[in-house]
Amino acid sequence: MKPSYGNFEPRNNRSGIGLPPVGQYVAEIQGVRLETNPVSGRDMIVLMLEITEGEYANRYHEVFQSQRERFGDSVKYRGTFRLTAPKEEDESWMRQRFESNLWCVEQSNPGYHWDWDETKLKGKKVGINVRENVYTGNDGTEKTTTEIGQLEPIDDVRNGKCRDMKPRKQNNTASATSTGGYTEVDPGKVEVPF
């Protein structure tokens, strides 16, 4: 075989850094922004979280930096959690999910009370429950990753009172999962998305 380009240098392109496995972790909300749900048109609070304790501390940041070095500016920050704000007429399950997740933030931060000002969430600690996400890849094969499935009170995480969540199984392709737990990052604006 003739060389197809000069300056060839064998190298390891595998980072060895993976997303945190299924389980519960103590995290900090390091960024908050509002988005509009593209399907329902409802407001969504997007939390950018980072694990702060244990073996996987700073893991989402490490994965982001590693993937950005390997794949460039198109990578997604994986430590996001989207919470759709319910409307008065919404079904009870949507209201319960919203209230339950914000209750976890309140329980994890004594003295804090949710007052509909999402900017005050930045810097708050909260537990996260990471679940498996099963989806169909662009090549048609079943693939798995992990994602933040819900918030938990920190004391419950530290005392082992949380159960692992059931895996989320999607019927769509990887290209359609870009809004399912991940957030697009504009690397020209910030080094890290929070």
Residue pairs with C-beta under 8 A, 6 or more apart in sequence:
13 70
15 63
15 66
15 67
15 69
15 70
17 59
17 62
17 63
17 66
18 63
19 59
19 60
19 63
19 78
19 130
19 145
19 146
20 51
20 56
20 59
20 60
20 130
20 146
21 130
21 146
22 130
22 131
22 132
22 146
22 164
22 165
23 129
23 130
23 164
24 127
24 128
24 129
24 130
24 152
24 156
24 157
24 162
24 164
25 51
25 53
25 54
25 56
25 127
25 128
25 130
25 157
26 51
26 52
26 53
26 54
26 125
26 126
26 127
26 154
26 157
26 158
27 49
27 50
27 51
27 52
27 79
27 125
27 126
27 127
27 128
28 49
28 50
28 52
28 123
28 124
28 125
28 126
29 47
29 48
29 49
29 105
29 121
29 122
29 123
29 124
29 125
29 126
30 48
30 49
30 50
30 122
30 123
30 194
31 47
31 48
31 122
31 193
31 194
32 45
32 46
32 47
32 48
32 118
32 119
32 121
32 122
33 45
33 46
33 48
34 43
34 44
34 45
34 46
34 118
35 43
35 44
35 46
35 82
36 42
36 43
36 44
37 43
37 44
37 84
38 179
40 84
42 84
42 85
42 86
42 87
43 84
43 85
44 82
44 83
44 84
44 85
45 82
45 83
45 85
45 118
45 121
46 80
46 81
46 82
46 83
46 183
47 80
47 81
47 82
47 83
47 121
48 77
48 79
48 80
48 183
48 193
48 194
49 60
49 79
49 80
49 81
49 126
49 128
49 148
50 58
50 59
50 60
50 61
50 79
50 194
51 57
51 58
51 59
51 60
51 79
51 128
52 58
52 125
59 79
60 77
60 78
60 79
61 79
61 192
63 78
64 75
64 77
64 78
64 79
64 185
64 192
64 193
65 192
67 75
68 75
68 187
73 185
73 187
73 188
75 185
76 178
76 182
76 183
76 184
76 185
77 182
77 183
77 185
77 192
77 193
77 194
78 147
78 181
78 182
79 148
80 148
80 181
80 182
80 183
81 101
81 128
81 148
81 150
81 151
81 181
82 179
82 181
83 97
83 98
83 101
83 102
84 94
84 97
84 98
85 98
86 94
86 95
86 98
97 150
100 150
100 151
101 150
101 151
102 114
104 126
104 127
104 150
104 151
104 152
104 153
105 112
105 114
105 121
105 124
105 126
105 151
106 112
106 113
106 114
107 153
107 154
107 155
108 124
108 125
108 126
108 127
108 153
108 154
108 155
109 124
109 125
109 126
112 120
112 124
125 154
126 151
126 152
126 153
126 154
127 151
127 152
127 153
127 154
127 156
127 157
127 162
128 148
128 150
128 151
128 152
128 157
129 148
129 149
129 150
129 151
129 152
129 162
129 164
129 165
130 146
130 147
130 148
130 149
131 146
131 147
131 148
131 149
131 164
131 165
131 166
131 167
131 168
132 144
132 145
132 146
132 167
132 168
133 144
133 145
133 146
133 147
133 167
133 168
133 170
133 177
133 180
133 181
134 142
134 143
134 144
134 167
134 168
134 169
134 170
135 142
135 143
135 144
135 145
135 169
135 170
135 172
135 173
135 174
135 177
136 142
136 143
136 170
136 171
136 172
136 173
136 174
137 143
137 173
137 174
138 173
138 174
138 175
143 174
144 167
147 168
147 180
147 181
147 182
148 181
149 165
149 168
150 165
152 162
155 161
156 162
170 176
170 177
170 180
178 184
183 193
185 193
